Amino acid sequence: MANQIQEMTLEQVMGERFGRYSKYIIQERALPDVRDGLKPVQRRILFAMNQDGNTYDHGFRKSAKSVGNVMGNYHPHGDSSIYEAMVRLSQDWKLRAPLIEMHGNNGSMDGDPPAAMRYTEARLAKIAGEMLKDIDKDTVDMVLNFDDTAQEPTVLPAAFPNLLVNGATGISAGYATDIPPHNLREVINAILYLLKHPDADLAQLMKFVQGPDFPTGGIIQGVEGIQKAYETGRGKIVVRSRTHTEEIRGGKQQIVVTELPYEVNKADLVKKIDELRVAKKVDGIAEVRDESDRFGLSVVIELKKEANADGILTYLFKNTDLQISYNFNMVAIADMKPKQLGLKPMLEAYVAHRRNVITRRTEYDLKRAAARQHIVEGLIKMISILDQVIKTIRGSKDKGDAKHNLVAAYDFSEAQAEAIVSLQLYRLTNTDITALEAEAAQLAKAIAGYHQILNDPTVRDQVIEKELAAIAKTYGDDRKSSIQAEIEALEVDTTVTVADEQVMVLVSRDGYLKRSSLRSYQAVDAEDNGLKDNDFAIYKAEMGTLQHLYIFTNKGNVIYRPVHEITDTRWKDAGEHLSQTVGISTDEQVIAAFGFDDLSATGHFVLGSSDGYIKQTALADMQPQRNYKSRAMVGMKLKAKDAFVTNAYFVAAADKLTVFAATNHAYGLQFPLAEVSVIGARATGVKSVDLKDGDRVVSFILAADPEATEVAILTQRGAFKKMKLKEMGISTRARRGLMILRELKKNPHRIVAMTQVDANTTLQVLTDSDTVIPLDPNASPDGDRYSNGSFVIDVETQGTPVYVHPETVLDIPDAQ
């Protein structure tokens, strides 16, 4: 005996075995055939039920019997997989034209499992009969089943284009398919057009097949995606639920969902919407109910009074399966290979299949008609010599001898002789020559028709057209899914997702940010705000959760936060540091913050830098970017490495405002804000002050009434003075300015801080020793431009002043 052991590497063995397995599951399990649109298990179910007489014109039979038949004769796999396939073929929310009728629980849109097969009953639907019509006329190839005891078809005759009508979904080795269901009437009309116009392009075919037609209805958006899918086999559309809004008692509204996207689980959807309501992800939903019954689908979303119905619906479209994306991946077995096909190749493959079926059916009918015609001719001839035939038969020894004698004596063929000797005696009494001649004429006409079909492709196509038109008339219905050309962009209104409530917001100089409920704020001393002793609240205000906050830092960065996105903490906690979400420097400090009701407000930010630049930028030019949560915007581009932004303001109009800037070397300059250009966010701006070498701008303020405005000045030596701006007069920008302290030859005063003050202002002075010293500006008299003020801080013991914080932030009046 020869040695049959082969030496192979593991890679060879695995590759060869998996290749064989992959080919099997691709061709024999998971992907549909392009001709009849069926996977093998589906084809076997339909064939077995048809063989068993379990058709629409007979009573229902236990599903278990059909499953057993399929498993025992054709499909050597588990009964559960056969029953699952059988159930799917009966589900009218999965298939546009269900091929099986089922009595009992066959599942639901809620994802409920069907009853066990011993409880349900099934039979073929009437339209399934069209799939199997003429299968007994040698129209398709038959092969032996798994144990060579019976024959099964490799494909069904498929009198209607099932692949497109019912669609398909499946996952195979290296392949997957997602073909959506379509409208039967539309697909047949496209085929009828293609039969007459073989060179038709996609645009012409899409006049008939507008797009998918899901059994669950819904609204399809995106004609471009449909066109791409029909051209290449791949494309993407959006499927949206069909909804309407109703007015109910108490001036409230409810959203009613009557159609869902294809293959969406209704129970999961209702649960998801209710979870959003409970988690307060969307504000305004009072209750979600599934009111579906035998009359149709109905999911009711009851809203609270004065809720934004359109906004809530948009949010639900974006965040739940009320709207889904459907991806075409039209893969089917064509010519024994998996292929990705567009609309026209699919229709062409079906037409080619039907032409083959009609040809084979006609050849079968022709063969049968010709055989019968031959017999009828023999019977007619027999009647003309009936007495001689009877005499010959009586004189014969047996049936075989009688046949031999008839052939020899009267020139009958073997088949004719067999038909004559097989006639029962009583038939001779009423064998009507007229009837036989009529049958002969009818057969001759039929045979001529068969020859015409076989010899003339136009006549053959007319047969296909006639049969398809009859099916469209019998089974066709109106489209369920409507189509919209464009995919609607979903912009969710913040008022829908956020409950509008008042909160306290705080931003500190060191970069801490928080919001707290009014209850938390009122429960503790307002000063117990969680900040360190050497940190200060740059912004503290009561705001609505639907408002917006802009935070400016000394490095020229702008951080945007919707109030509802600010971390909610107790008032006595420090809150979240900006560096946790936005990449800011360790030495970066907040200089100002502004709240807005909406981002369409008119007005400008005014920013100035220590190296003598100033600019105005419109709020419209500083809108938040998509990555605002993790990246700061540029508010002002700084030229010098050591430069920093000194101040930021927001003004509605610049008409009557003036700018007063003070420098470290004690120069002051006042000029109209109108001289400052309005430019983009990433620009540096124009010159504010013409600085001497080594000098820098310490601060600037905006004044509506220079005659009445007072500023406070603090020097590095601890000297403090108040001064009215009317001392300065108004000049133009980019000048050196006037001295606002008297210059000393020895240890001259250098300005550390300058800020606007009034009768209600108190100051907190921070020194380089981290000491905070309260200062009452009202305790000091006004000084003139030449005075150096009076000493209020002992720098030897308390430290050198580095920062002055006004206890109340003054609003800049709008220009009148």
Backbone hydrogen bonds, N-H to C=O, Kabsch-Sander energy under -0.5 kcal/mol:
donor,donor_aa,acceptor,acceptor_aa,energy
4,Q,2,A,-0.6
8,M,6,Q,-0.7
13,V,9,T,-2.4
14,M,10,L,-3.0
15,G,11,E,-2.6
16,E,12,Q,-2.7
17,R,13,V,-2.7
18,F,14,M,-2.8
19,G,15,G,-2.0
20,R,16,E,-1.9
21,Y,17,R,-2.5
22,S,18,F,-3.1
23,K,19,G,-2.3
24,Y,20,R,-2.0
25,I,21,Y,-2.6
26,I,22,S,-2.4
27,Q,23,K,-2.4
28,E,24,Y,-3.5
29,R,25,I,-0.8
30,A,25,I,-2.6
31,L,26,I,-0.8
33,D,38,L,-1.8
34,V,333,I,-2.6
37,G,33,D,-2.4
43,R,39,K,-2.5
44,R,40,P,-2.6
45,I,41,V,-1.9
46,L,42,Q,-2.3
47,F,43,R,-2.5
48,A,44,R,-2.8
49,M,45,I,-2.3
50,N,46,L,-2.0
51,Q,47,F,-2.6
52,D,48,A,-1.7
53,G,50,N,-1.5
54,N,49,M,-2.9
55,T,53,G,-1.7
58,H,55,T,-2.0
61,R,122,A,-2.1
63,S,117,M,-0.5
63,S,120,T,-2.5
64,A,117,M,-1.3
65,K,62,K,-0.7
66,S,62,K,-1.3
67,V,63,S,-2.8
68,G,64,A,-2.5
69,N,65,K,-2.4
70,V,66,S,-2.5
71,M,67,V,-2.7
72,G,68,G,-2.9
73,N,69,N,-2.1
74,Y,70,V,-2.3
75,H,70,V,-3.1
77,H,75,H,-2.4
82,I,78,G,-1.4
83,Y,79,D,-2.7
84,E,80,S,-2.6
85,A,81,S,-1.8
86,M,82,I,-2.2
87,V,83,Y,-2.8
88,R,84,E,-2.3
89,L,85,A,-1.7
90,S,87,V,-1.7
91,Q,87,V,-0.6
91,Q,88,R,-1.2
92,D,90,S,-0.7
94,K,91,Q,-1.6
95,L,91,Q,-2.4
99,L,89,L,-1.5
100,I,89,L,-1.5
101,E,123,R,-2.9
103,H,121,E,-3.0
106,N,104,G,-0.8
108,S,112,D,-0.9
111,G,108,S,-1.6
115,A,105,N,-2.5
119,Y,116,A,-2.3
120,T,116,A,-1.1
121,E,103,H,-2.0
122,A,61,R,-3.1
123,R,101,E,-2.0
124,L,54,N,-2.2
125,A,99,L,-2.4
128,A,125,A,-0.6
129,G,125,A,-1.0
129,G,126,K,-0.8
130,E,126,K,-0.6
130,E,127,I,-0.7
131,M,127,I,-0.8
132,L,128,A,-1.3
133,K,129,G,-0.9
135,I,132,L,-2.0
137,K,134,D,-1.8
138,D,135,I,-0.6
139,T,134,D,-0.6
143,V,152,E,-3.0
145,N,150,A,-2.8
148,D,145,N,-1.5
152,E,143,V,-3.0
154,T,141,D,-2.4
158,A,131,M,-2.4
159,A,130,E,-1.7
162,N,160,F,-2.0
165,V,161,P,-1.9
166,N,162,N,-2.8
167,G,162,N,-0.5
167,G,163,L,-1.1
168,A,179,I,-2.3
170,G,177,T,-1.9
172,S,175,Y,-3.8
174,G,172,S,-1.0
177,T,170,G,-2.9
178,D,329,N,-2.3
179,I,168,A,-3.2
182,H,164,L,-0.8
182,H,165,V,-0.8
187,V,183,N,-2.4
188,I,184,L,-2.4
189,N,185,R,-2.3
190,A,186,E,-2.0
191,I,187,V,-2.1
192,L,188,I,-2.7
193,Y,189,N,-2.0
194,L,190,A,-2.4
195,L,191,I,-2.5
196,K,192,L,-1.1
197,H,193,Y,-2.2
200,A,197,H,-2.2
205,L,201,D,-1.9
206,M,202,L,-2.5
207,K,204,Q,-0.9
208,F,205,L,-1.5
209,V,205,L,-2.5
210,Q,208,F,-1.1
213,D,181,P,-2.4
217,G,214,F,-1.9
219,I,240,R,-3.1
220,I,482,S,-3.4
221,Q,238,V,-3.1
222,G,484,Q,-2.0
223,V,485,A,-2.3
224,E,485,A,-0.6
226,I,222,G,-1.4
227,Q,223,V,-2.7
228,K,224,E,-2.2
229,A,225,G,-2.2
230,Y,226,I,-2.6
231,E,227,Q,-1.4
232,T,228,K,-3.0
233,G,228,K,-0.5
233,G,229,A,-2.3
234,R,228,K,-0.6
235,G,328,F,-1.0
237,I,326,Y,-2.6
238,V,221,Q,-2.2
239,V,324,I,-2.9
240,R,219,I,-3.3
240,R,238,V,-0.5
241,S,322,L,-2.6
242,R,259,E,-1.7
243,T,241,S,-0.6
244,H,256,V,-1.8
246,E,254,Q,-2.9
248,I,252,K,-2.9
251,G,248,I,-0.7
252,K,248,I,-0.6
252,K,249,R,-1.2
254,Q,246,E,-2.3
255,I,301,I,-2.7
256,V,244,H,-3.2
256,V,254,Q,-0.5
257,V,255,I,-0.5
257,V,299,V,-3.0
258,T,242,R,-2.5
258,T,256,V,-0.6
259,E,242,R,-1.2
264,V,261,P,-1.6
266,K,109,M,-2.1
266,K,264,V,-0.7
269,L,265,N,-2.1
270,V,266,K,-2.5
271,K,267,A,-2.2
272,K,268,D,-2.4
273,I,269,L,-2.4
274,D,270,V,-2.1
275,E,271,K,-2.2
276,L,272,K,-2.1
277,R,273,I,-1.8
278,V,274,D,-2.6
279,A,275,E,-2.7
280,K,277,R,-0.9
281,K,276,L,-2.1
282,V,276,L,-1.0
283,D,496,V,-4.3
286,A,284,G,-0.6
286,A,302,E,-2.7
287,E,302,E,-1.8
289,R,300,V,-3.0
291,E,289,R,-0.8
291,E,298,S,-2.7
293,D,296,G,-2.1
296,G,293,D,-1.7
299,V,257,V,-2.2
300,V,289,R,-3.1
300,V,298,S,-0.5
301,I,255,I,-3.1
301,I,299,V,-0.5
302,E,287,E,-2.4
302,E,300,V,-0.7
303,L,253,Q,-2.5
304,K,284,G,-3.1
307,A,304,K,-1.7
309,A,307,A,-1.2
312,I,308,N,-2.6
313,L,309,A,-2.4
314,T,310,D,-2.3
315,Y,311,G,-2.2
316,L,312,I,-2.5
317,F,313,L,-2.5
318,K,314,T,-1.9
319,N,315,Y,-2.1
320,T,316,L,-1.7
322,L,316,L,-0.6
323,Q,320,T,-1.2
324,I,239,V,-2.6
326,Y,237,I,-2.8
327,N,325,S,-0.5
328,F,235,G,-2.8
328,F,326,Y,-0.6
329,N,178,D,-2.4
330,M,233,G,-2.8
331,V,329,N,-1.8
332,A,339,K,-2.2
333,I,32,P,-3.0
334,A,332,A,-0.6
334,A,337,K,-3.3
337,K,334,A,-1.4
339,K,332,A,-2.7
341,L,330,M,-2.9
341,L,339,K,-0.6
343,L,230,Y,-2.1
344,K,230,Y,-0.6
346,M,342,G,-1.6
347,L,343,L,-2.4
348,E,344,K,-2.9
349,A,345,P,-2.3
350,Y,346,M,-2.1
351,V,347,L,-2.6
352,A,348,E,-2.6
353,H,349,A,-1.9
354,R,350,Y,-2.6
355,R,351,V,-2.5
356,N,352,A,-1.9
357,V,353,H,-2.6
358,I,354,R,-3.0
359,T,355,R,-2.3
360,R,356,N,-2.6
361,R,357,V,-2.8
362,T,358,I,-2.6
363,E,359,T,-2.4
364,Y,360,R,-2.1
365,D,361,R,-2.9
366,L,362,T,-3.0
367,K,363,E,-2.2
368,R,364,Y,-2.4
369,A,365,D,-2.9
370,A,366,L,-3.0
371,A,367,K,-2.0
372,R,368,R,-2.3
373,Q,369,A,-2.8
374,H,370,A,-2.0
375,I,371,A,-1.7
376,V,372,R,-3.0
377,E,373,Q,-2.5
378,G,374,H,-1.7
379,L,375,I,-2.4
380,I,376,V,-2.7
381,K,377,E,-2.2
382,M,378,G,-2.2
383,I,379,L,-2.4
384,S,380,I,-1.5
385,I,381,K,-0.8
385,I,382,M,-1.0
386,L,383,I,-1.2
389,V,385,I,-2.2
390,I,386,L,-2.6
391,K,387,D,-2.5
392,T,388,Q,-2.6
393,I,389,V,-2.5
394,R,390,I,-2.8
395,G,391,K,-1.6
396,S,393,I,-1.4
402,A,398,D,-2.7
403,K,399,K,-2.6
404,H,400,G,-2.1
405,N,401,D,-2.6
406,L,402,A,-2.5
407,V,403,K,-2.2
408,A,404,H,-2.3
409,A,405,N,-3.2
410,Y,406,L,-2.3
411,D,407,V,-1.0
412,F,406,L,-1.0
417,A,413,S,-2.9
418,E,414,E,-2.4
419,A,415,A,-2.1
420,I,416,Q,-2.2
421,V,417,A,-2.6
422,S,418,E,-1.4
423,L,419,A,-0.5
423,L,420,I,-1.1
427,R,424,Q,-1.4
428,L,424,Q,-0.6
428,L,425,L,-1.2
429,T,426,Y,-1.1
430,N,426,Y,-0.6
430,N,427,R,-0.6
431,T,427,R,-0.5
432,D,430,N,-0.9
433,I,431,T,-0.6
436,L,432,D,-2.1
437,E,433,I,-2.3
438,A,434,T,-2.3
439,E,435,A,-2.6
440,A,436,L,-2.6
441,A,437,E,-2.2
442,Q,438,A,-2.5
443,L,439,E,-2.9
444,A,440,A,-2.4
445,K,441,A,-2.2
446,A,442,Q,-2.6
447,I,443,L,-3.0
448,A,444,A,-2.1
449,G,445,K,-2.2
450,Y,446,A,-2.7
451,H,447,I,-2.6
452,Q,448,A,-2.0
453,I,449,G,-2.3
454,L,450,Y,-2.5
455,N,451,H,-2.2
456,D,452,Q,-2.2
459,V,456,D,-0.5
460,R,456,D,-2.0
461,D,457,P,-2.5
462,Q,458,T,-1.7
463,V,459,V,-1.7
464,I,460,R,-1.7
465,E,461,D,-2.7
466,K,462,Q,-2.6
467,E,463,V,-2.3
468,L,464,I,-2.7
469,A,465,E,-2.7
470,A,466,K,-1.9
471,I,467,E,-1.8
472,A,468,L,-2.7
473,K,469,A,-2.1
474,T,470,A,-2.1
475,Y,471,I,-3.1
476,G,471,I,-0.5
476,G,472,A,-1.6
482,S,218,G,-1.8
484,Q,220,I,-3.4
488,E,486,E,-0.6
491,E,489,A,-0.8
492,V,490,L,-0.7
496,V,493,D,-2.0
497,T,493,D,-0.8
498,V,494,T,-1.7
501,E,499,A,-1.0
503,V,543,M,-3.2
504,M,516,S,-3.0
505,V,541,A,-2.9
506,L,514,K,-2.3
507,V,539,Y,-2.5
508,S,512,Y,-2.6
509,R,536,F,-2.7
511,G,508,S,-1.5
513,L,576,E,-2.9
514,K,506,L,-1.8
515,R,567,T,-1.9
516,S,504,M,-2.4
518,L,502,Q,-0.7
521,Y,517,S,-2.3
522,Q,518,L,-2.5
523,A,519,R,-1.1
524,V,521,Y,-0.7
528,D,525,D,-2.0
529,N,527,E,-2.2
535,D,532,K,-1.8
538,I,507,V,-1.7
538,I,536,F,-0.9
539,Y,507,V,-2.0
541,A,505,V,-2.0
543,M,503,V,-3.1
543,M,541,A,-0.5
545,T,501,E,-1.9
547,Q,544,G,-2.1
548,H,596,F,-2.7
549,L,561,R,-2.4
550,Y,594,F,-2.6
551,I,559,I,-2.6
552,F,592,A,-3.0
553,T,557,N,-2.3
554,N,589,Q,-2.6
556,G,553,T,-1.6
558,V,633,M,-2.6
559,I,551,I,-2.9
560,Y,558,V,-0.5
561,R,549,L,-2.5
563,V,547,Q,-2.4
564,H,545,T,-1.3
565,E,562,P,-1.8
566,I,562,P,-0.5
566,I,563,V,-1.4
569,T,515,R,-2.5
569,T,567,T,-0.7
573,D,570,R,-1.7
576,E,513,L,-2.5
578,L,511,G,-2.5
580,Q,577,H,-2.3
581,T,578,L,-1.5
582,V,578,L,-3.1
583,G,630,S,-0.9
584,I,582,V,-1.7
588,E,585,S,-1.1
590,V,509,R,-2.4
591,I,552,F,-2.6
592,A,552,F,-1.4
594,F,550,Y,-2.4
596,F,548,H,-2.5
601,A,598,D,-0.9
604,H,651,V,-2.9
605,F,617,T,-3.3
606,V,649,Y,-2.7
607,L,605,F,-0.5
607,L,615,K,-2.0
608,G,647,N,-1.4
609,S,613,Y,-2.8
610,S,644,F,-2.9
612,G,609,S,-1.5
614,I,686,V,-2.8
615,K,607,L,-2.2
616,Q,677,S,-1.7
617,T,605,F,-2.3
619,L,603,G,-1.9
621,D,618,A,-1.2
622,M,619,L,-1.8
623,Q,620,A,-0.5
628,Y,625,Q,-1.6
630,S,627,N,-1.4
631,R,627,N,-1.9
633,M,558,V,-3.1
635,G,556,G,-3.4
635,G,633,M,-0.6
636,M,556,G,-1.4
637,K,683,A,-1.8
638,L,636,M,-0.5
643,A,640,A,-1.0
645,V,554,N,-2.8
646,T,608,G,-2.4
647,N,608,G,-0.9
649,Y,606,V,-2.1
651,V,604,H,-3.0
657,L,654,A,-0.8
658,T,703,A,-2.4
659,V,671,F,-3.7
660,F,701,I,-2.5
661,A,669,L,-2.5
662,A,699,S,-2.6
663,T,667,Y,-2.6
664,N,696,R,-3.0
666,A,663,T,-1.8
668,G,738,L,-3.3
669,L,661,A,-2.2
671,F,659,V,-2.1
673,L,657,L,-2.5
675,E,672,P,-1.6
676,V,673,L,-2.3
677,S,675,E,-0.6
679,I,616,Q,-3.2
679,I,677,S,-0.7
683,A,680,G,-1.1
686,V,614,I,-2.8
688,S,612,G,-2.7
689,V,612,G,-0.5
690,D,735,R,-2.4
691,L,689,V,-1.1
695,D,692,K,-2.0
697,V,610,S,-2.7
698,V,662,A,-2.6
699,S,662,A,-1.4
701,I,660,F,-2.4
703,A,658,T,-2.6
708,A,705,D,-1.5
709,T,705,D,-1.5
710,E,757,V,-0.7
711,V,723,M,-2.7
712,A,755,T,-3.4
713,I,721,K,-2.7
714,L,753,A,-2.4
715,T,719,A,-2.4
716,Q,750,R,-2.1
718,G,715,T,-1.8
720,F,790,S,-3.0
721,K,713,I,-2.1
722,K,781,P,-0.8
723,M,711,V,-2.3
725,L,709,T,-2.4
726,K,706,P,-0.5
727,E,724,K,-1.7
728,M,725,L,-2.3
729,G,725,L,-0.9
731,S,670,Q,-3.6
731,S,729,G,-0.5
734,A,688,S,-2.2
735,R,688,S,-0.6
735,R,732,T,-0.5
738,L,668,G,-3.0
740,I,666,A,-2.8
741,L,666,A,-0.6
743,E,741,L,-0.5
747,N,745,K,-0.5
751,I,664,N,-2.1
752,V,714,L,-3.0
753,A,714,L,-1.7
755,T,712,A,-2.0
757,V,710,E,-2.0
761,T,758,D,-1.7
763,L,775,L,-2.9
764,Q,805,H,-2.3
765,V,773,I,-2.8
766,L,764,Q,-0.5
766,L,803,Y,-3.1
767,T,771,T,-2.2
768,D,800,T,-2.3
770,D,767,T,-2.0
773,I,765,V,-3.1
773,I,771,T,-0.6
775,L,763,L,-2.9
779,A,776,D,-1.8
780,S,777,P,-1.5
783,G,722,K,-3.3
787,S,784,D,-0.8
790,S,720,F,-2.4
792,V,718,G,-3.0
793,I,718,G,-1.3
795,V,793,I,-1.1
797,T,794,D,-0.6
798,Q,794,D,-3.5
799,G,794,D,-0.5
799,G,795,V,-0.8
802,V,766,L,-3.2
803,Y,766,L,-1.7
805,H,764,Q,-3.2
807,E,762,T,-3.7
